[in-house]
Amino acid sequence: MKLAIRPATAADVPLILQFICELADYEHLTHEVTATEEKLRATLFGPRPFAEALIGSVDGVPAGFAVYLHNYSTFVAQPGLYLEDLFVRPPFRKLGLGKALIAAVARIAVERGCVRYEWSVLDWNTPSIRFYERLGAELHGDWRRMRMTGAALERLAQVAVG
């Protein structure tokens, strides 16, 4: 089994929209999806991209994605990275692709000098919360926002793909 992670391109927009719809279905939020291929193309690959995406595959088959963007910490006056979406299709779970995707974004955060790496998780999503905690992330307050900094971020950034 070969895992691969690559930056998404404009040609991936239909696939990204499929992943978004599958993620929304998993989260019982399908009714909230208003994304279209046109909007994704403009916001991810237009003149001023607002986010970036990675595509993960297993043996050459697209199996998951991650979408991330920069945020900013005023307290330390440095950028951070926010993981907007992480999704692996059910048949490809427990193969290491989710960890590979989240680690790939951690590497990007470290390379760009980010002081933190954050994301949110639904409070009922216990399997994901446990997964994130095993990686070294911590729950913060009632927001259920995950944050990874310092040694945990450095360790995750060192996780190899493949």
Secondary structure as the mmCIF struct_conf table of DSSP 4:
data_model
#
loop_
_struct_conf.conf_type_id
_struct_conf.id
_struct_conf.beg_label_comp_id
_struct_conf.beg_label_asym_id
_struct_conf.beg_label_seq_id
_struct_conf.end_label_comp_id
_struct_conf.end_label_asym_id
_struct_conf.end_label_seq_id
STRN STRN1 LEU A 3 PRO A 7
HELX_RH_3T_P HELX_RH_3T_P1 ALA A 10 ASP A 12
HELX_RH_AL_P HELX_RH_AL_P1 VAL A 13 TYR A 26
TURN_TY1_P TURN_TY1_P1 GLU A 27 HIS A 28
HELX_RH_3T_P HELX_RH_3T_P2 THR A 30 GLU A 32
HELX_RH_AL_P HELX_RH_AL_P2 GLU A 37 PHE A 45
BEND BEND1 GLY A 46 ARG A 48
BEND BEND2 PHE A 50 PHE A 50
STRN STRN2 GLU A 52 VAL A 58
TURN_TY1_P TURN_TY1_P2 ASP A 59 GLY A 60
STRN STRN3 VAL A 61 SER A 73
TURN_TY1_P TURN_TY1_P3 THR A 74 ALA A 77
STRN STRN4 GLN A 78 VAL A 88
HELX_RH_3T_P HELX_RH_3T_P3 PRO A 90 PHE A 92
TURN_TY1_P TURN_TY1_P4 ARG A 93 LYS A 94
BEND BEND3 LEU A 95 GLY A 96
HELX_RH_AL_P HELX_RH_AL_P3 LEU A 97 GLU A 111
TURN_TY1_P TURN_TY1_P5 ARG A 112 GLY A 113
BEND BEND4 VAL A 115 VAL A 115
STRN STRN5 TYR A 117 SER A 120
TURN_TY1_P TURN_TY1_P6 ASP A 123 TRP A 124
HELX_RH_AL_P HELX_RH_AL_P4 THR A 126 LEU A 135
TURN_TY1_P TURN_TY1_P7 GLY A 136 GLY A 136
STRN STRN6 GLU A 138 HIS A 140
HELX_RH_3T_P HELX_RH_3T_P4 GLY A 141 TRP A 143
TURN_TY1_P TURN_TY1_P8 ARG A 144 ARG A 144
STRN STRN7 ARG A 145 MET A 148
HELX_RH_AL_P HELX_RH_AL_P5 GLY A 150 ALA A 157
TURN_TY1_P TURN_TY1_P9 GLN A 158 GLN A 158
HELX_LH_PP_P HELX_LH_PP_P1 VAL A 159 VAL A 161
#
